[in-house]
Amino acid sequence: MSTPPDLRAERRQRPKDRKEQIARASAEAFSELGYHGVSMEEIAARVGVTAASLYRHYSRKYDLFRVAVLALGEQLVECTAFVDDGEASDDDPRLTWDRLVRELIDVTLRNRTSGGLYRWEGRYLEDADQQVLNSQIKLVNRRLQKPLNRLRPTLGSRARWTLSSSVLSVIGSITDHRAQLAPERIRNVLHNITTAIRDSDLPDASPTTDLVRSSEVGAAAGEYELILHEAMLLFNERGYRDAGMDDIATAANLPTTSLYRFFSGKGAILATTYRRAADRVSSDVSTILAATDDPREAVRQLIDVYVRRSFENPELAYVYYAERNNVPVEDQMALHNIQRATIEAWVRQVVAARSDMDAGDARFAVHAAFSLVVDLGRLMQYERKAASRDVVCHLVRTTLLGPQ
């Protein structure tokens, strides 16, 4: 049987870096649309090949996803390998630290359109692959901690992990938004923030006062609130795509038909929770700015309220970042505009509070601050302790207002 003409042409034109092209296109597609929103046909179209050709390289979508996620993690490992290869400066740990941060920023800039993949979609990895990703991130943390140990030898283990994780969060935050600055200015902003974090003295973590979780909803709140609450717990635990209307109904101890009295479907539930979260943050901004004309104090109050809400509703804090690709298209523009208005309100206060930062720099700092809240919350597993919340507030203040 002769080979079809289109396949013969494809073989003649196949570039040597085809696998790299596929990996790059896959990472961008999964990052943009989410794991469940991408098909093999979508990736094939982005690469410019047939789906049949793609299946010759990868037998299923998950294989592409696994390669894309772990390849991003491996780039972070490779760019920091000099620390373990004897290439680091033995004389000045600051030089080693600066090189580490510079390398991590450069890798993240190169992968800005796809770098969020391992941050938010890595949860769909199978257990063995999830362990590989976790090991990659732990290794990068440990490499950051090597010069940190020499610069600050009295730090305890928990403080070291908090600081190194915060640095990675700040750098990784640029994959969560599309604000624009010249690359060198981005490097400068991130370098200044990560240096301030590195040198910050964390609050005492010994107090054990419990925080009150406002996210616990009982039947007395009514079916509408109960549905929203249980849906958010399931979206956080399983992911939006793996939680169905029947699952939400079971969790709320309601017949599935009751859900449709309030919502047209699962997408409407997700859109409602996003809109509620965005409205609350926007309302907090309005209330705080009406009560104070001191921009530095305004920023401090904005931070305190934002962190408190995140610790009170940790599931919503995570879902708000992780499931944005799944918000129905018809709701995305309104939500984007609310979120953008909130960001700009924070930016104006930061600029007014700091003479060394213009709006472009402040915009990256605000996004880094929001990223810190959710990343540190996950690291601490949203411990119901006032001390944990105080640590997060302190690091966010350092990010937005400079050394405390």
Secondary structure, DSSP 8 states (H G I E B T S, - for coil): ----HHHHHHHHH--TTHHHHHHHHHHHHHHHH-GGG--HHHHHHHHTS-HHHHHHH-SSHHHHHHHHHHHHHHHHHHHTGGGTTT-S-SS-HHHHHHHHHHHHHHHHHHTTTTTHIIIIIGGGS-HHHHHHHHHHHHHHHHHHHHHHHHH-TT--HHHHHHHHHHHHHHHHGGGS------HHHHHHHHHHHHHHHHT----------B---TT---GGG-HHHHHHHHHHHHHHHH-GGG--HHHHHHHHTS-HHHHTTT-SSHHHHHHHHHHHHHHHHHHHHHHHHHH---HHHHHHHHHHHHHHHHHHSHHHHHHHHHTGGGS-HHHHHHHHHHHHHHHHHHHHHHHHH-TT--HHHHHHHHHHHHHHHHHHHHHTTT-SBHHHHHHHHHHHHHHHH---
